[in-house]
Amino acid sequence: MCMKDSEIKRILKENKKAFEMLENYDKTQELPFQRKRIDITLSVETINKLKKIKEKTGKPISQIIEDKI
């Protein structure tokens, strides 16, 4: 079964984001929704602010940071 060029272009257009994600995965072996642990240094004041927000919202600190970015 052969597909017409117009069908191929339509499928590529409709699924552009998925194809870009797969292409990026081929290059990096990482999916954009994967999580990765990093070490960062923050001031004590910033850490205390994040802990207060965590207590108020019930969200993990990593999610609070991701929401702000």
C-alpha positions in Angstrom: 0.0 0.0 0.0 1.6 3.2 -1.2 0.7 6.6 0.3 0.3 9.7 -1.8 2.6 12.6 -1.1 -0.4 14.7 0.0 -1.3 12.1 2.6 2.3 12.0 3.9 2.4 15.8 4.2 -1.0 15.9 5.9 0.2 13.3 8.5 3.4 15.1 9.1 1.6 18.4 9.5 -1.0 17.0 11.9 1.6 15.2 14.0 4.5 17.7 13.7 5.1 18.0 17.5 5.3 14.2 17.9 7.7 13.8 15.0 9.9 16.6 16.4 10.0 14.9 19.8 10.9 11.6 18.2 13.6 13.3 16.1 15.0 14.9 19.3 14.9 11.6 21.1 17.0 10.0 18.3 19.6 12.7 18.9 19.6 12.9 22.7 18.0 9.7 24.0 15.9 11.9 26.2 12.2 12.7 26.0 11.1 16.2 26.9 8.8 15.0 29.7 11.4 12.9 31.4 12.7 14.2 34.7 16.4 14.6 35.5 18.1 15.2 38.9 20.5 18.1 39.2 22.4 19.6 42.1 22.1 23.4 42.6 23.2 25.8 45.3 20.6 28.1 46.7 20.7 30.6 49.5 19.2 29.6 52.9 16.6 32.4 52.4 15.5 31.0 49.1 15.3 27.5 50.5 13.2 28.7 53.4 10.8 30.5 50.9 10.5 27.4 48.9 9.7 25.3 52.0 7.0 27.8 53.0 5.4 27.6 49.5 5.6 23.8 49.7 3.8 23.8 53.1 1.1 26.2 51.7 0.5 24.4 48.4 1.4 20.8 49.2 3.5 20.7 46.0 7.0 19.4 45.9 9.7 22.0 45.6 10.8 20.7 42.1 7.2 21.3 40.8 7.1 24.8 42.3 10.4 25.6 40.5 9.1 24.1 37.2 5.9 26.1 37.5 7.8 29.4 37.9 9.9 28.6 34.8 
